[in-house]
């Protein structure tokens, strides 16, 4: 959760390479930079989800994954029927 207090504006200098420093507390973070109008930028921290992982964050999927994880934690594997499972996986037999 973000703090509701805001820090006062600070003056930053854009270096010769076009970069500014926002501070070490943001080092390594991804940000969205939106140019709202000429000379006005909105910079927001963001978490970017790769396209091939986006499906995991869909509401129904997230709920099913949480249920599967809870089941796996409540019923740890013991290997008792490992041969039967391997047979089903390799031969498609039941």
N, C-alpha and C positions, 0 to 999 in steps of 0.2 A: 504494500500500500504506500502511496506517495504522501509525502508531507504536504500539508496545506499552506505552509509558510513559503513565501517567495523571497529569494535573495534580491537585493537591489541590483539594478543594471550595472554592468561593468564594461569598461572600454577594452576592446581587443583590437589588435593590429593584424591585418591580413598580411602574411609574409609574402616574399617575392615568389614563392612557389604556389600561392593561392590558398594556403592553409591557415587555420586559426586553431588555437588550443582551447578546449573547453574545461580542462582540468584533469588531473590524474584519476579522479573518481569515475570518469567516463572512459578511461583507457580500455580499448578492446571492445567496447560496446558498439552495436550497430545503431545508426540513427537514420531517420527520414528527414530529408531537407526539402522543404517546399519554398519556392520563390513565389510569394503571394503577390508581389508587384516589384517593379524595378527597385533594387536596394533593400527590400524587406523580405527576410527569410524567417521561416518557422522551422525550428530544429526540435525533433522529438525522438527520444529513445524508442527503440522498437525491437521486437523479437521477430526475426524473419524465419518462416517455416518453409523448407524446401518443397517444391511441388510434389515430389514423390513421397512426402511424409504428411501432406495436408490431410489425407483421408483419415488419419489417426485422430485428428482433432474435431471431426464431425460429431455432433452430439450422440447419435445412436451408437457409433463405433466406440467412442470413448466410454460409454456406459457398459457396452459388452466387454470391452477389454478390462475394465475395472472388475466386472463380475468374474471373468476368467482368472484374473490375478488373485482375487479373493479365494476362489475355488482351489487354485493351485497351492496357495498358502495353507489352506485348511486341510488339504489332502496331498501331502508331499509324496512324490514318487518313491516307490520302494523296490522296484525291479522284480516283483514277484512273478509277473506274467510277461517278462521281457521277451522270451522266445516266441510267444504267441503274437505279441505286438510286431516284432520284426518279421514274422511270417506274413502277417496281414499287409505290412508295408511293402514287402518285396514281391509278394505273389498276388496281392489283391484278394486273398481268400479270407473268409470269416469263419 
